[in-house]
Amino acid sequence: MNAISQIVAHIVTADIDHASTGSWIYLGVAGREFSLDTHGVDFSRGADANFRLGQDSNVKYPEYNDPRRPPLSTEDLHHFPVYLRVESAGERAAWCLE
């Protein structure tokens, strides 16, 4: 059982009309959800972004988006699905991924 110290999510928003979103995006990994939100425009049309959670974090509120607190292990990956969840917000709720 190995501890997970960092999760990197590579997210690409499609480069088509109306692809961007203003919604909140969450990554589910190993039974936890993490907010994918940085200080930039994360999900605009054509955006290609890496979200680092845990070690060398680049997301807002890193203390709440850290797989080390409470600790996750690679064993947890076998018991829970990995997913993205969109929580709609405002007029630009839709989102198109590559």
Beta strands, then each sheet from edge to edge (+ up, - down):
strand 1: 6-12
strand 2: 24-29
strand 3: 32-35
strand 4: 48-54
strand 5: 83-87
sheet 1: 1+ 4-
sheet 2: 3+ 2- 5+
end
